[in-house]
Structure formats: C-alpha cells, structure tokens
Amino acid sequence: MATEPGCLFCRIVAGEIPATIVRETDRTLAFRDISPQAPVHVLVIPKVHLADVGSVAVEGPGLLSALLEECVVVAVEEGVADSGYRVVFNSGPQGGQAVHHCHAHVLGGRQLADQLG
C-alpha cells in the first residue's frame, strides 16, 4: 500500500497516530474529525496515499465509489441518513484542503447552511 512519509492520514492508517475509528474496510478508513464542524463530522479516506479527489478519480479504479459508499454507510450508522447530511471533498489550497491526502467530510446532525464558506 502506497504511503507518503510524514502524511498525517498515512500515519493514522498505519496506527502511528491515534484516531477515533468509526469504520474500516480493506480500502478505506473512517474516523472522527478532531475539530468537528457539526455534531457528526467523520472523515473517510482511502488507505492508499492519493493527494486529492482528482487523483483518486484518475488513479484509483473503483476507489472513488468505495469512498462514497462508505460515506453513505457512515451517515446511516451515525443516524443522519434520513434527516440529511453533506459529503464534502476539499481539493487544493484554494479549495480549503489542509491535509494533502484525499478525504471526504461526512457532516450532519444539525441544519447545515445553504451556502458553503
């Protein structure tokens, strides 16, 4: 499995940095965000290091759909699937991506703003 030295999320996948794990599959890992923006705020990442969602779409056959499937499962298990939730991929510096390892934010549990930003 490809990892990037010094990558925070690669280190979480490797078990070097603790995280509150919500779900894990052979290709993905879901864990709680340490700075939640909603009552439910879970990150879903590929276990392999890919910098952003565009890289996953191009280089990870089937991985993007696996990430989205896990987002849905997280929403169901966290109890926000029926009331509504948001899945966000930030990509690049101007897109607000702080950790350069692809990750989806699953947000829910309260009324989310109509506009982002």
N, C-alpha and C positions, 0 to 999 in steps of 0.2 A: 504494500500500500504506500503510495507516494505521500511523503510528508515534507514540510518546509521547516528547516531549523529556525527556532525562535518564534514560530507561529503559535499564538495563544491557543487557538482552537485545535491545532495539531497536538499540542501538549495536553489539552483536555482529553482528546481521543485516546492518547497514549496513557492516560491515567496519571500524568505527572502533575497536573493541576486539578484540584477538586472542583466538582460541579454537582449541582443537584440534577441528576439524570431523571428524565421523565420517560423516555423510551429509547430503545436501541435496536437496530437491525444490523444485518451484516454490512450494509452500505451507508447507513445514516445514524446520527446521534441527535437526540433532542434533550435540551436542558434548560433550566430556568435562567432568564436574564438576571444579571446581578444588579441591574439598575432598571427595574420594571417601569414601563410607561402605562401599564394597565393592570388590573387585578390578575389577568392571565397574560403573561409575556414569556413565551417559550421560543428558544432558538432551535431551528432544525438545520443541521449541517451535513454535508457529505463527509464521510470519514477520510476520504482521499483529499489531498490539498488541491483545490482549484480556486483561483483568486476571486472570481465573481460569477454571477449568474450566467453571463455570456460565455464564460469558459466552460461551465457545466453543460450548457446547451450544445456547444460545439464539440467538446472533448469527452463528455461523459454519456455515452449511449444509454438511454433509459434512466439515467440518474436524475434528471430533472423531474420526470414523472414520479420517481420514487420519493424525491423530496416533497413534492406536492401531495402525494398520497399520505405521507407521514404527517404533514400539516393538518390534513383532514382528520386523521386518527387522533392527533393531539387535541384538536378542537372538540371532538366527540368525548374523549376521555376527560378533558378539563371542564366539560359541561357547558361549552359556549356555542356548540354547533347549531342548536335551534334558535338561540337568541341573536346570533350573528357574531362574526369575527373578521379580522383583517389579516391577510398574509402580505408581508412587505419584503421585497428584496432591495436593499440599497446597493448601488453599484458605482464605484469610483468615488473620488474625493468630493466632487460637487453633488453626488447623489447621497452623501452622508455616510458612506461606508467607512467605519472606523477600524474594523479588523478585516484584513485582506485575505479572507478565507470565506468562500461563499456561505451565506447563511440567510435563512428565511426567518422573519419575525412572525410569530402567531400571537395576535393581540385580541383580547376580548374581555368580557366581564363587566363592561360599562358601555355607555353610549360613547362612541368614538366620534371625533369631529368630522364634519362633512368634507373638509379640505385638509390636505396634508401640509405640514410646515407651519 
